[in-house]
């Protein structure tokens, strides 16, 4: 019941468009049951091609440092710390992927070394120049989600 009421409220806000005057700030992201962020952070669909770039990029998401995917076999040095991303779209709903990317520690607890990509100061060892910033922008999160949704079995 609680989840249904929360999703109805979120859907109503989303339909009015008032939430999307700009992107949702990191501190205002609403989680449902600590495992879902059901609405887009920007009100816009992500771009899968850009999401693939962010995912593969060594200077932004650096997802390949921990996660392998056959879609990016042309790139070297896939990590094995995190699960392989092949078939991730079959394992998780879009809202769950968004929650994991926004703040993986909220979803998985301290059992994960994955940083929250849309939280301010995502880790204890955040360098001074990066204090008060997120790793990715709201649109970059949406782009990566769009890319991950293409990774089916």
C-alpha positions as CSV (number, residue, x, y, z in Angstrom):
1,X,0.0,0.0,0.0
2,X,2.8,2.5,1.0
3,X,4.6,1.9,-2.3
4,X,1.4,2.3,-4.3
5,X,0.6,5.6,-2.7
6,X,4.2,6.8,-3.2
7,X,4.2,5.8,-6.8
8,X,0.9,7.5,-7.4
9,X,2.2,10.7,-5.8
10,X,5.4,10.6,-7.9
11,X,3.4,9.9,-11.1
12,X,1.1,12.8,-10.3
13,X,4.0,15.2,-9.8
14,X,5.7,13.8,-12.9
15,X,2.6,14.5,-15.0
16,X,2.3,18.1,-13.9
17,X,5.9,18.7,-15.0
18,X,6.6,20.9,-12.0
19,X,9.3,18.7,-10.7
20,X,11.2,19.0,-14.0
21,X,11.7,22.7,-14.2
22,X,15.3,21.6,-13.8
23,X,17.0,18.4,-12.8
24,X,16.3,16.9,-9.4
25,X,19.1,17.8,-7.0
26,X,21.0,14.9,-5.3
27,X,19.5,15.7,-1.9
28,X,16.0,15.7,-3.3
29,X,16.0,12.3,-5.0
30,X,13.2,10.1,-3.7
31,X,13.8,6.4,-3.1
32,X,11.0,3.9,-2.8
33,X,11.7,1.1,-0.3
34,X,15.5,2.0,-0.7
35,X,15.6,0.0,-4.0
36,X,13.9,2.2,-6.6
37,X,14.0,5.8,-7.9
38,X,11.0,5.6,-10.1
39,X,11.2,9.0,-11.9
40,X,13.8,10.4,-14.2
41,X,16.2,12.8,-12.6
42,X,15.8,15.2,-15.6
43,X,12.3,14.5,-17.0
44,X,14.0,13.4,-20.2
45,X,14.9,10.0,-21.7
46,X,18.5,9.1,-21.6
47,X,20.6,8.7,-24.7
48,X,22.0,5.2,-24.9
49,X,24.9,6.1,-27.2
50,X,26.0,8.8,-24.8
51,X,25.4,6.4,-21.9
52,X,27.8,3.9,-23.5
53,X,30.4,6.6,-23.7
54,X,30.0,7.5,-20.0
55,X,30.0,3.8,-19.0
56,X,33.2,3.1,-21.0
57,X,34.9,6.4,-20.2
58,X,37.9,6.0,-17.8
59,X,37.6,9.6,-16.5
60,X,34.0,9.8,-15.6
61,X,32.0,6.7,-14.6
62,X,34.9,4.2,-15.1
63,X,32.3,1.4,-14.9
64,X,34.6,-0.9,-16.8
65,X,37.1,-0.8,-14.0
66,X,34.7,-3.1,-12.1
67,X,32.1,-4.4,-14.6
68,X,32.7,-6.4,-17.7
69,X,30.4,-6.4,-20.7
70,X,30.8,-8.2,-24.0
71,X,29.3,-5.1,-25.7
72,X,32.6,-3.3,-25.1
73,X,35.0,-6.1,-25.9
74,X,37.0,-3.7,-28.1
75,X,38.1,-2.0,-24.9
76,X,40.8,-3.5,-22.7
77,X,40.9,-4.0,-18.9
78,X,37.3,-5.0,-17.9
79,X,37.1,-5.5,-14.2
80,X,35.8,-8.4,-12.3
81,X,35.0,-6.8,-8.9
82,X,31.4,-6.1,-9.8
83,X,28.9,-8.3,-11.6
84,X,29.1,-8.6,-15.4
85,X,26.6,-6.2,-17.0
86,X,25.5,-8.6,-19.8
87,X,21.8,-9.2,-19.3
88,X,21.5,-6.4,-16.6
89,X,18.3,-5.1,-18.3
90,X,16.7,-8.5,-17.7
91,X,17.7,-8.5,-14.0
92,X,16.7,-5.0,-13.0
93,X,13.9,-2.6,-13.7
94,X,14.8,1.0,-14.8
95,X,13.8,2.4,-11.4
96,X,16.2,-0.1,-9.7
97,X,19.0,0.7,-12.1
98,X,18.5,4.4,-11.3
99,X,18.6,3.7,-7.6
100,X,21.8,1.7,-7.9
101,X,23.5,4.4,-9.9
102,X,22.3,7.3,-7.8
103,X,23.4,5.7,-4.5
104,X,24.5,2.1,-4.5
105,X,25.2,2.1,-0.8
106,X,21.5,2.9,0.0
107,X,20.5,-0.1,-2.1
108,X,23.3,-2.6,-1.2
109,X,24.6,-1.2,2.1
110,X,28.2,-1.1,3.0
111,X,28.7,-4.5,1.2
112,X,29.4,-2.7,-2.0
113,X,32.5,-0.7,-3.0
114,X,30.5,1.0,-5.8
115,X,30.2,4.7,-5.2
116,X,27.0,6.6,-5.5
117,X,27.3,8.5,-8.8
118,X,24.7,11.1,-7.9
119,X,25.4,11.9,-4.3
120,X,27.5,14.7,-2.9
121,X,30.8,13.5,-1.5
122,X,30.4,9.9,-2.7
123,X,33.1,8.4,-0.5
124,X,35.3,8.9,2.5
125,X,38.3,9.6,0.4
126,X,36.8,12.3,-1.9
127,X,39.6,14.6,-3.1
128,X,39.4,18.2,-2.0
129,X,38.7,19.5,-5.6
130,X,35.7,17.2,-5.8
131,X,34.1,17.9,-2.4
132,X,30.5,19.0,-2.8
133,X,30.1,17.5,-6.3
134,X,28.5,14.4,-7.8
135,X,30.5,12.0,-10.0
136,X,27.9,12.2,-12.8
137,X,25.2,14.7,-13.7
138,X,21.6,13.8,-13.6
139,X,21.5,13.6,-17.4
140,X,24.6,11.3,-17.5
141,X,22.8,9.0,-15.0
142,X,19.8,8.9,-17.3
143,X,22.1,8.2,-20.3
144,X,23.8,5.3,-18.6
145,X,20.5,3.8,-17.6
146,X,19.4,4.0,-21.3
147,X,22.6,2.2,-22.2
148,X,22.2,-0.4,-19.6
149,X,18.6,-1.1,-20.8
150,X,20.2,-2.2,-24.1
151,X,22.2,-5.0,-22.4
152,X,19.8,-7.9,-22.6
153,X,20.5,-11.6,-22.8
